[in-house]
Amino acid sequence: MKAFVLDRYGKDERLRLSDVPEPEPGDHDLLVRVHAASVNPLDSKIRDGEFKLILPYDDLPLVMGNDVAGVVVRVGAKVERFKTGDEVYARPGKDRIGTFAKFIAINEADVALKPGNLTMEEAASVPLVALTAWQALVEVAGLKKGQKILIHAGSGGVGTLAIQLAKHLGATVATTTSAANIDMVKNLGADIVVDYRKDDFEKRLAGYDVVLNSLGKDTLEKSVSVLRPGGKLISISGPPDADFAKANGLGQVLQQGMRLLSLGIRSKAKRHGASYSFLFMRASGQQLGKIAELIEAGAIRPVIDRVFPFEQTNEALAYSETGRAKGKIVIKVADGDRP
Ligand SMILES: NC(=O)c1ccc[n+]([C@@H]2O[C@H](COP(=O)([O-])OP(=O)(O)OC[C@H]3O[C@@H](n4cnc5c(N)ncnc54)[C@H](OP(=O)(O)O)[C@@H]3O)[C@@H](O)[C@H]2O)c1
């Protein structure tokens, strides 16, 4: 089958369109014919080699890609919840990525039925960013009705989903973006919008229960002053902490290294009476099922910036790397019934 593979790590590397064997589904796997995939900044970071410590993909060439929507074409002997012909969407487990391909085998635990009201392209844009938003807001923050949350980069892949989820949970939402995206984030439900090119969010906002950070060190540090005592600073763009290292089975040296990497921000948050935690999202078919219900109920809708044809997967990654996407970038892999 055709797939985009990474031959070696490096910033200047391009993915290579290659012929690779079709994956063989294990007992608990679904073989999915990929209709659409979506691009995440994670793809470029994996290609660059930035994630080698956390995601050691040693077995190159590696089929790339972290989000998929498609149709089940075969099921493993012990699969219980899916059948051939089901339309599904997923963020495959981090050890089993490879959605920039015609087919992928995925553990059924990581898969959910595709929301019935979405196209394949729309559905493929959802899993990784929606799971990130869910895990940050529901699991880590425990965001409640009436609370206040600042979501940075509200116009990005994670931001567009997180704003809508936070509104659904009943929170007041502030977000940062630039002038061109203000109407878009307001339409998604943002109550307060700070144009980061003109205004300092840390001077305008105070007493927040939660900040979701997806930007750099400067924004992360300034975010502390926005929180009320007892507030929670959650970062998905680093620095990682020791709890994350432990939960991911990393050894003592890496645990200690990550404790040190996050020492500055943890201390700053603590001095303010707040807490800091790093989140690295995980695959979950069960959570995707709940997200599908919210999408079908109209509480959340995907936001797509551009759809690229499969052949232009490298161009799709390059577009993501501009850092200016409004919502998600999608790759159309199959056309209707034509694989
Ligand atoms: N740890 C995890 O599990 C996890 C999961 C998902 C994502 N992430 C990370 O989170 C980050 C964001 O991911 P994403 O998919 O949302 O990225 P993205 O879609 O590429 O983000 C692009 C958006 O960011 C906005 N932006 C850029 N600089 C900004 C600034 N200084 N202030 C406010 N907005 C700004 C841009 O708006 P303008 O054009 O208006 O600047 C653009 O709309 C990435 O680093 C990604 O790797 C981590």
The ligand as an ORCA input file, in Angstrom:
! r2SCAN-3c Opt
* xyz 0 1
  N       0.970     17.675     24.942
  C      -0.016     17.303     24.141
  O      -0.663     16.278     24.360
  C      -0.361     18.144     22.943
  C      -1.494     17.857     22.192
  C      -1.834     18.692     21.122
  C      -1.015     19.780     20.826
  N       0.108     20.007     21.564
  C       0.972     21.156     21.272
  O       0.217     22.341     21.465
  C       0.638     23.327     20.535
  C      -0.573     23.837     19.763
  O      -1.107     22.811     18.960
  P      -2.219     23.162     17.881
  O      -2.530     21.924     17.137
  O      -3.331     23.921     18.498
  O      -1.352     24.168     16.939
  P      -1.764     25.002     15.669
  O      -3.145     24.625     15.234
  O      -0.674     24.912     14.696
  O      -1.808     26.513     16.232
  C      -1.884     27.550     15.313
  C      -2.586     28.738     15.968
  O      -1.784     29.278     17.020
  C      -2.041     30.666     17.102
  N      -0.927     31.355     17.742
  C       0.381     31.317     17.362
  N       1.120     32.103     18.191
  C       0.247     32.622     19.102
  C       0.404     33.499     20.229
  N       1.590     33.984     20.583
  N      -0.695     33.799     20.967
  C      -1.914     33.296     20.625
  N      -2.125     32.490     19.554
  C      -1.050     32.155     18.816
  C      -2.205     31.086     15.655
  O      -3.038     32.232     15.602
  P      -2.488     33.575     14.868
  O      -2.347     33.206     13.422
  O      -3.569     34.542     15.179
  O      -1.169     33.886     15.516
  C      -2.844     29.859     14.981
  O      -4.245     30.005     14.781
  C       1.712     22.662     19.666
  O       2.975     22.957     20.206
  C       1.426     21.187     19.831
  O       2.545     20.371     19.604
  C       0.451     19.208     22.604
*
